[in-house]
Amino acid sequence: MPGRVRGERLETPVSVDQKRLIEHAAALQGRTVPDFVLTSVQDAARRVVEEHQSLDLSVRDGQAFVQALVEPRPVNERLRDTVRRYREKTGV
């Protein structure tokens, strides 16, 4: 990967079977084990981040969300109490 700056290390113990599998997969792709591992982990990390940055709603949930934005319900005592407790716990 061009432009990759190296300076940090990531180490993890693996079993003999895991190491053999990783070495075999890297060889099948004609890559080094470090390149295969780094690329695979980086791809997995990107997918996790993307999954947590998006919100998938059903049509019904989406309609309820839009309805709540368009016609919000008035703030009640329960919500006020929840906000107060949140602020007390988080210091916000």
Secondary structure, DSSP 8 states (H G I E B T S, - for coil): -TT------------HHHHHHHHHHHHHTT--HHHHHHHHHHHHHHHHHHHHH-----HHHHHHHHHHHHS-----HHHHHHHHHHHHHH--
